[in-house]
């Protein structure tokens, strides 16, 4: 049995982490499935990618049995292994359509990194987000410190990373990190509802917006204003804007 698969539902792709026996720990199959989905997302028919898991837990991060084996590798070889994971985050960040995380049960270690690398995040009531690295004498990777620095107060980021204290989905929602907290068992439906909403919108504009928001955290104000100017100038002359404006003026639903 493969430990991950990609479901193609026509207008969306669903990456399913199937490593339930190890609480969704990272696997080569999951890496391959995420890569496949990110590549296929370039097809115009795809409007969103959903990351979810079987077994009631989103992702427990790195498999400690695998990490023990890496002690025998050189530091350069270990660096290459970490870069394999970082390449997944880079692909997710560069995805042309929004990526949605559906977190059941919780996420730990690099599982938190993957969840926070998504553009939208829904979580089950009581789900816990735990940066558990320090418990194993390890440090965060896959962009976790960067994501936390952008999303939560410094003291909470330190608490999560230094003490490995879990943070509930409810608290993450209060901070604006989680978009919606739903009853257990309903996270997939909530993620698909978001994908339905995205599918009704203008794919091109959504992709540009996604890129603008992503770069805004690092770009100087002058450069970001120029980027928004250029993007708006292109959008205003495009087919999506023609349809959107016409639908608004004619008081009818859009047909993107």
Protein Blocks (a to p, Z undefined) as FASTA:
>chain_A
ZZbdcddehjaccdddfklmnnopacfklmmmmmmmmmmmmpmklgbdcdddehhiabgc
jafklmmmmmmpcfklmmmmmmmmmmmmmmmmmpcbdcddddehiaehjlmmmmmmpmbd
cddehiacddfklmnopaceehlmmmmmmmmcfklmmmmmmnopacdfklmmmnomambd
cdehilmmmmmmmmmmmmmmcfklmmmmmmmmmmmmmpcfklmmmmmmmmmmmmmmmmkl
mmmmmmmmnopacdZZ
